[in-house]
Amino acid sequence: MNKVVLLTGGTSGIGLATVRALLDLGCTVYELSRRPEGPAGAVHIQGSVTDEAAVAAAVERIVSEAGRLDAVVNNAGFGISGAIEFSTAEEARRLFDVDFFGMVNVNRAVIPVLRRQGAGRIVNISSVAAPVAIPFQAYYSAAKSAVSSYSLALANELRPYGVTVCAVMPGDIRTGFTAAREKNRAGDEEYGGRIARSVAVMEHDEQNGMDPAVAGRFIARVATRRGCKPLVAIGLKYKFFCVLIRLLPVRLSTWIVGLIYAK
C-alpha cells in the first residue's frame, strides 16, 4: 500500500495493535510517543503530544524524509476515574491536555501539509464513553465527547481540500489501559462504595472485552481505505449501543447507564 502514516501512542494497547496492522498493510509508520523505544518495524519519534514544538518537529521530519503524509491516527491518551466532587481541576486538565489538546496539537501541525497535498485522512480515537456518559468516569467521557464533536466540525472544514476526518469509538478492549487508569477513590465512603463498585464493573468489562488486534485492524482500515464515515464505533455490539442511546429518551438511557455503573 506504501502509505505514510503518523500514529501517536503506539507502544501499547490499541495503538500498538494499529501499528502492526498498518505495517501488515504495507504502510510506512511513524510512531510518536514519550517512551524511549517504539514498536518494531515503525519509525519511532520520542516526544509528547502535549509539546507543540516537539509535535511540529516530528511532522516536519516525516515530510522531509517521506515526502508526504497520507494519514494520521491520534491515539495517545489515558483514563482517570473518580467522583466529580472529589476529582481536582488539575486531574481533569491533565486528562484533557493529553486526550483532547494533544490531538489538537497534532492536527494543527498536520492540517497544512494535508491541505496543500489536496488529500489525507485524519483518524481521531474517541470512545463509546462519548455518547454513553459513564458515572465516575465523567472527565474521560467529556474529553472523548469533545473529540467526537471536534472531529465532525473538522470534517466539514477540510472537506473542500480532499482531507477526510473520522472519529473512531472503541468500546471495551483488553489492554493495559485498564491497569494504567488513574483511580481516585476519594469519597468512596461518602458515596456508599459506589465509586469502587463502578470501577470494578468497568475493569471487568474491559478485561473481558475485544481483542486489541481486532480494534487495530479496524482502525488501520479506516486510516487507509478510500472513504470513511465521520463517526463510527468498532463492533456490531457497540454500534447497536450508540444507535440505541440516540433513540431512547435521555431520561431512560441515563437511568439504564446508572443501573450498570452507578448503583
Buried (B, 14 or more C-beta within 10 A) or exposed (E): EEBBBBBBBBBBBBBBBBBBBBBEBEBBBBBBBBEEEBBEBBBBBBBBBBBBEBBBBBBEEBBEEBEEBBBBBBBBBBBBBBBEEBBEEEBBEBBBBBBBBBBBBBBEBBBEBBBEBEBBBBBBBBBBBBBBBBBBBBBBBBBBBBBBBBBBEBBEEBEEBEBBBBBBBBBBBBBEBBEEBEBBBBBBEEBEEBBBBBBEBBBEBBEEBBEBBBBBBBBBEBBBEEEBEBBBBBBEBBBEBBEEBEEEEEEEBBEEBEEBBBE
